[in-house]
Amino acid sequence: MLMRELVAAMDVAVFGVLADDALVDGRAVRGMFTAPWIGPPVGRLQTGIIEPQLALRDGDAVGIQKGAVVTFDGLDYEVVAIEPDGTGLTILVLRPST
């Protein structure tokens, strides 16, 4: 099995266990939501997250554009940036909708 295939299989397993349900413009996706008010600590250091983010697998991020509405945990957010990280994940940088 190629490394790429192993990583893809690992992503499926990780997202199956750790991902959250969200909607992007009404479409159901599974992603990992992070926000500064959750403040995920690493040891005694903070991670430096300054805006809410939703990490999606690249395939789930296809077609998402700036301005899309992400609904997570009953709250709406606007996509203000889309940042593929080169590892098979795309980070949606979010801003709470007003």
C-alpha positions as CSV (number, residue, x, y, z in Angstrom):
1,M,0.0,0.0,0.0
2,L,1.3,3.5,-0.9
3,M,1.9,6.1,1.8
4,R,-0.8,8.3,0.3
5,E,-3.3,5.4,0.6
6,L,-2.3,4.8,4.2
7,V,-2.7,8.5,5.1
8,A,-6.1,8.5,3.4
9,A,-7.2,5.5,5.4
10,M,-6.0,7.1,8.6
11,D,-7.9,10.3,7.8
12,V,-11.1,8.3,7.4
13,A,-10.5,6.6,10.8
14,V,-9.6,9.9,12.6
15,F,-12.5,11.9,11.2
16,G,-14.9,9.0,11.9
17,V,-14.0,9.3,15.6
18,L,-13.0,12.9,16.2
19,A,-14.9,15.0,13.7
20,D,-17.9,17.1,14.5
21,D,-21.1,17.4,12.4
22,A,-21.5,20.8,10.7
23,L,-23.4,22.3,7.7
24,V,-21.8,24.4,5.0
25,D,-24.5,26.3,3.0
26,G,-26.9,23.6,4.2
27,R,-24.7,20.6,3.1
28,A,-23.7,18.2,5.9
29,V,-19.9,17.8,6.5
30,R,-17.7,16.3,9.1
31,G,-14.9,18.5,10.3
32,M,-12.9,19.5,13.3
33,F,-14.1,22.8,14.8
34,T,-11.7,24.9,16.8
35,A,-12.3,28.3,18.4
36,P,-10.3,30.7,20.6
37,W,-13.0,30.5,23.3
38,I,-12.5,26.8,23.5
39,G,-8.8,27.5,23.8
40,P,-7.3,24.1,23.3
41,P,-4.2,24.1,25.5
42,V,-1.1,22.3,24.6
43,G,0.8,21.7,27.9
44,R,1.0,25.2,29.4
45,L,1.0,26.9,26.0
46,Q,-2.0,28.1,24.1
47,T,-2.2,27.1,20.5
48,G,-2.5,30.7,19.2
49,I,-5.9,30.2,17.5
50,I,-7.4,33.7,17.1
51,E,-10.5,32.9,15.0
52,P,-12.9,30.0,14.8
53,Q,-11.9,27.4,12.2
54,L,-13.3,24.2,10.7
55,A,-10.8,21.7,9.3
56,L,-12.2,19.5,6.5
57,R,-10.7,16.8,4.3
58,D,-9.9,18.4,0.9
59,G,-12.6,16.4,-0.8
60,D,-15.3,17.8,1.5
61,A,-14.1,21.4,0.9
62,V,-14.5,21.2,-2.8
63,G,-16.8,24.0,-4.0
64,I,-16.8,26.0,-0.7
65,Q,-16.2,29.7,-1.3
66,K,-15.6,32.7,0.8
67,G,-18.9,34.0,2.2
68,A,-20.3,30.5,2.7
69,V,-22.3,29.9,5.8
70,V,-21.0,27.3,8.3
71,T,-23.5,26.2,11.0
72,F,-21.9,24.5,14.0
73,D,-23.5,23.7,17.3
74,G,-26.5,25.9,16.4
75,L,-24.4,29.0,15.6
76,D,-23.7,30.5,12.1
77,Y,-20.3,31.6,10.9
78,E,-19.1,33.1,7.6
79,V,-16.1,31.7,5.8
80,V,-13.6,34.5,5.5
81,A,-10.6,32.4,4.2
82,I,-9.9,29.0,2.8
83,E,-6.5,27.5,3.5
84,P,-5.5,24.1,2.1
85,D,-2.6,23.0,4.3
86,G,-1.0,20.6,1.8
87,T,-1.6,17.5,4.0
88,G,-5.1,16.7,2.7
89,L,-6.9,19.1,4.9
90,T,-8.4,22.4,4.2
91,I,-9.0,25.0,7.0
92,L,-12.0,27.2,6.8
93,V,-11.3,30.4,8.7
94,L,-14.6,31.6,10.1
95,R,-16.1,34.8,11.6
96,P,-19.3,34.6,13.7
97,S,-22.3,35.9,11.8
98,T,-24.0,38.9,13.2
